[in-house]
Amino acid sequence: MNEMPRPSLTPETLFARDTLWQSWLDVEAALARAQGKLGMIPEWAATEITRAADIRRLDREALAADVARTLAPILSITRSLAAASGPAGDFVHWGATTQNVMQTGQILLLREADQAIRAHLAVAVEHLGQMAHTHARTLMAGRTNRQHALPMTFGFKVAGWIEEMDRVEERLSTSAQRLFSLPFGGAVGAMHAYGEQGRELNRQMASDLGLRELLVPSRTVNDLFVEYLVQLALLAMTVERIMGELYRLMMEEVGEIVERLDEGTVGSSTMPQKINPKHVVRVISQAIELRGMAGPALESSRSSHEGDAVANQLLSSLVEKAVPLTWKMAEGFAKTLNRIIVVPERMRENLDRSGGAIASEKLMMVLAPLVGRAQAHDLVHHVLENAMEEGVSPRIAIFADTEIGKHLTVKEIEAALDPASYVGDSVEIAESAAELAMKLSLRFRRA
């Protein structure tokens, strides 16, 4: 492979002109090296082509002008490479076709972006793991249908996010393993131009570039790209869910989460009292935009026969939008999680808003062995229903109910209504998720 030192890629430069051109030159150099080893072209020519396959050695403005004229960028870049290779230029692009080079170059760039995305996700799950551990015992109200359900802990809530991220990593990894393959098979994928050495050439190039071999290295491997894009959309779905939940918990009426803002940040240009969340909303908007690309990605899989420029151009356009967007979203996700401040006092205050009713299921389960489950449910339900109608605290109504008092002492009722004693396995699950997060972080960082 061409050992050219390069500047670090960013979301903005990932598919920039020079970056793309260099990726195509890398493919051309790998092709030449493999052909030199197999005797298809002279080894000295392969060496010279590899040396010349450096975008800095080419006249980029002249190349850009030629691309504008030919509308065939690979043709133009191979002409420029041939000119820079001297006599070896006669052996540039030997038997290859445009789509072979463009798709392979794109895959090489996707692999670099994938590593950067995964690195940011590793940091994100580390933050989630720390949250789960720190708040394994922090009481809060569990909510279903946006209403108070049962007591739980914030660490338990975060545990669900961590396990979902675990599924994200597994899906991303398996789809990436399939995507990072060598779609280099000549005009229709059967290596026509290379005679009996076609399969071996493919094998040599795949090894050189660190890519997986394909049985049919055709120009219609769109499903590999589409699958990866769909997984990015599913990642966006998870990020949106986590960030959206935190965003809702930031409402002043809830106030259980605060986003740390840097000094000098202005909440609102017109309302001095407002402190609008800044970071979480940006990540949510990026996630929504990325999630919306799943549908068009599936459309791009509808290629025809052994090559289809319409499908390929649509797919390439989506890749060049979706992957940098994912990179930015993943980075923002990690940084925003580092700004999250949990407010346990407000969580407890909200938990107590039900006046003890949030733990009424436990009271019902304590009564059930004494009067039967159905009767216990109806008894507690009617007390709470009447309390609501009369505007009485549920706690007071329960203690005043003579029927409940026949079966339970005041101390037993008090213990049953204590939300801290009714969080199920929240603490254990949170701690286990914190451990999972550390392992998951290592998996995300794995190349």
N, C-alpha and C positions, 0 to 999 in steps of 0.2 A: 504494500500500500504506500501511496505517496506520503512521505514523512514531512509534510510542510507544516511549520508552526502556524497556528491560526489564532486570531483573537477569539475570546470566548463568545459564544452565540448568546443572543438575547431574543425575547419574543419578537422584537422589531427587526432583527437582522436574520432571523431563521430562514425566511424565504426571500431575502433581499436578492437583488440581481447577482451580485458577486458571489454570494453564498451558494445560490443555485448553480451558477456556472462552475464553481469549484467542485461541487458535488458531481457534476457531469464529467469534469476532468478526472476526478478520482475513479470513476467507473471506467473511463477510457484507459487510464493507466493500469487498472487491474486487468482489463481485457488484454492489453499488450503484454503484461507480465505473464499471464496464463498462456497466451499464444507463444511467447518466447520459450517457455518451459516445454511446450509440446512440439516445438519446431514448426509451428505454422508461420511464424515470422522470425527473422533473425534475432537472437538474444540481444545483440548490440542495439538493434532498433527498439526493442522493448525498454532497454535502459534509457535511451535517449527520449523516448516518448514519456516515460515516467518523470524524467528530469524536467521536461518542458511543461508537464501538466500542472502548472502553478499559475493561477490567475494573474499573479503579479508579473509574470513574464510575458503576458499577452497585451496587445494594444486594446484596452477595453473600450475606448471610445470608437475605434474603428470597428471593433466587433459588434458594438451596439448598433452602429450604422448598417452593418451588413445584415444583422438580424432583422432590422426594420425593413430592409429591402427584400430579403428572401422569405420572411415569415416562416423560416425553418431554423430555429435556434440551434439545433444539434448539428445541422449541416454547416452553419456558420462557425460554430465553435470548433468543429473538427477541422475545418479549413484553417482556422487560426492556429490550432494546435499543430497541424501538419507543417505549417510555415515555420513555427517555432522549433520544430523537431529536426530541421535540416533534412538530410537524405532519408532519415527514418520516417519522415512524414508520409512517404508512400505506403506505410503500413498502419496508419492510424485508422481506427473505426473499421477494422478488417471483418467484414461479414455481419456487422451489427446493424440494428435498425433504431430509429429515433426513440420509439416508446420504450425499448429495452433500457436505454441510457437514462431517460427522464424518470421512469418509474423507479429504477434502482437508486438513482441519485436522491429522489424524494424519500425513499425508505431509509437511506443513510442519515438524512437530516431528521427524519422522524425518530430514529433511534436515539440521536443526541437529545432531542427535545423530550423524549420519554424519560430519559434519565434525570433531566432537570425537573420535570413535573413530579416525578416520584420523590426526588429529594425534598421538594416543598411539602408534599403530602406526608413524608416521614416526620418533618417538623410539626406539622399539624396534629398528627396522632400523638406525638409526644406531649403536646399541650393538652390534648384531650385526656391522655393518661394521667397527667398531673392533676387535672380537674377531678377526674373520677376518684383518685386517691385522696386528695385533700378534702373533698366533699362527700366522701362515702357515707358519712353520718349526718350531713346537713339536711335537716327536715324541710320538706316542701310538699305542696299539694300536688298529687297526681291528677291530671285532667283528662277526661274523655268527652268528646263532643264539646270541648271548650268549657266544660263545667267541672267543678271539683268532684273527684272520684274517691280515691283512697290516699292516705299518707304514704309517702315514699321519701327517697333522698335524691338530692341533685346528682350525686355520684351515680345513682341508678339510671337516671335519665341519660347521662353522658355515656354510660355503659352501652346503651342501645346504639348510640352514634358510633362508638368504637367498633362494635361488632358489624355494623353496616359497612364501615370503612374496611374491615377485614374482607368482606365479600367483594368490595370494590377492587381491592388489591389482587385478589385471586382472579377476577374477571379480566382486569387490565393485563396481568402477567400472561395468562393463557392466550389472549388475543394478540399480544405483542409477540409472543413466541411464533405464532403463525404468520404475522405480518412481516417480521424481519426475515424475509426469504428473498431469494434471487430470481426475479422475473426476467431472465435473460435467455430468450430462446430463439432469437432471430425473428423473421418477418411474421410467422404464425405460431411459433413456439416449439417447433420440432427440430431446431438447429440445422436447417437445410444447408446453410453455407459452409458448415464445418465438417461435412462428411462423417466418417466413422469416429471422429474425435469430438463430436458435439457434446456428448454426455460428460466426457472427461474435462472438456473446457469449462463446462458449467460447474463441475465439481471443484476445479482449481480456483475459479473466480469466487465461488461461494466461500471457500476456505480463506482466500485472501481477504475478502471483505467482512468475514465473520458473520455470514448469513446462512440461513438454512437452505438446503436444496429443495427444489420442487420437481416432482415427476413431470409435470407439464408446465414449463416456465413460459407461459403464454402472455399475451398482452391484455387478457381479460380476467386478471386475478383481482378484479375490483372488490370481490367479496371480502378479501383480506383487509383492504383499506376500510370498507364499509363497517365491518365488524368492529374494528378499532374505534372508528368514529362513534358508533353506537355506544361502545363502552365509555367513551369520553362523555357522551350525553348522560349516561347513567351515573357517572361520577358527578356531573353537574347536578343531577337530581338529588343526590345525597348531600352535596355541599349546600344546595338551595334549602333543603329541609333543615339542616343543622343551623345555618345562618338565619333562616326564617324563624325558627323557634327562638333563637336568641333575640332576634329583632322584636318579636312579640312580647318577650319577657322584659324588654326595655321600656314598654309603655309606662307612662307615669302611673296609670291606674294599677299596674302590676309591680313595676319597679324592682324586680328580682335580679336583674342584670343591668350593668352599666358598662358602656364602652369608654375606655380611657382615651381621652383626647390630649394631644400635645398642647403645651402652653401657647396661647395666641390663636388657637382655633376658634372661629366664630360659628356659633350654633345657627343663627338666623340673621339675615341682613336687615330684617324689619322688626322682629320681636326680640328685644333684649333678653327676655327671660328664658328663651328657648335654647336648649342644647340638643340639637339634632344629631342622631347617630350619623357618622360619616363613612366609616370603613365597611361596616356590615352591609350597607345598602349597595355599595359598589360591587361587592362580591355576589350579592343576590342577583343584581342585574346582569352580571356576566354569566352567571349560572343559567339564568332563564334564556339568554341569547344562545348559549351553547347547547342547551337541551333542545332548543328548537331546530337544531341542525340535523337531528336524527332522521326526520322525514325526508328531506332532500337527499341525505346520504343514501337512504334505501332506494330512492329513485335512480341514483347513479349506478346501481348494481345491474340495471337492465341493459347491459351491453349485448350487442348482436354479433354472432359468428365469431371470428377469431381476432377481431379488432373493431373498435367503435370510437371514433374521435369525439362524438357528442358526449357519450357517457364519461369518457376519460377527462374531457375538459371540465365537465361539471364536477366530477370527483376531485380533480386537482384543485379547483377553485375552493371547494369546501374544505379540503385538507389545509390549504394555506390560510384559511380563516379560523378554522376550529382549533388547530393545534396551538398557534400562538395565544389564542384566547384562553385555552385550557391552562397554558403556562402562567398567564397573568392571574387567572382565577385561583390556581393552586397556591401561588405566591401570596395573593391577597388573603386567602383562606387561612394560611398559617399565621400571617402577621396579625390578622384580626383576632384570631383566637388568643394571641398573646396580649391583646388589649382588653380581654373580657374580665370584668370584675364582678364577682358574685356577692350578693347582698343577703347573707343568711337571716339577718334580722327581719328583712321585708318578707322573706320566704315564710318565716314563722308567723309573722303578722297575718299574712294572707291565709296561711293554713288554719289559723284560729278564727277566721271570718265566719266559718260555718257554725260556730258555737258548740263544737264538739260533735256535730253530725257527721263529719268526715270519717270518724272511726266507728260509726254506728254498725257497720258490718261485723266488727268484732263483738259488739254488744249482742247482736243477733246470734252469732256463733256460740257465745257463752250461754245464751238462753236456750239454744236449740236442743241440747241434750236433756233439758228439763221439761220443755213443752212441745218439742218437735220443731223441725226447721221451718215448715210453712207457717205455723202459728207464731213462731218467734219473728219471722219476717213481717207478718201482718201486724203484730203487736208494736214493733219498733216503727214501722212505716206509719201507722195511724197516729202514734204519738208525735212524730215529726211533722206529719201533715197538719195536725191540729195546732201544733206550735206555730207553724207558718201562718195559718189562717188567723190566729189570735195575736200574732206579733210577739210571741214569747220566745225567749232563748231556747233552742233545742235542749241545751244542757239542763236548764231549769225544768223544762217539761218532762224530761226523762226521769230526773230525780223525784219529781212530784207524782209520777204515775204509780198508782197503787198496785196495778197488775204486775208491773215489772218488779215493784218492791216486794211482792209476795215471794219471789224466787231468788232475788239477789240482794245482798247487803249494799249499803252505801259505798263501802270500800271496794266491793267487787265491781259496782257500776263505775266508780271513779277509775279503777284500773282498766276497765274495758274501753272507756272513752279517751284514754291517753294515747294520742297519735304516735308518740315516740315508741310505744310498745307494739305498734301495729304497722310495721314497714316491710313485713315479709322478709324476703331474702335480699332486700335492697343493698345492705352493707356488703354482704359476701359477694354479690354479683358485681358491685362497683369495684371492689378490690381485685377480683379476678379479671375484670376488664382493664384495670390499670396495668396489670401484668401482661395481658394480651397486647396492650398498646405498645409496650416496650419491644415485644417480639415483632409486632407488626411494623414498627419503625425500621427495624433491621431488614425486614423483607422488602420494604419500599426502597431502601438504600441499596439493595443487592442489584448488581448490574445485570 
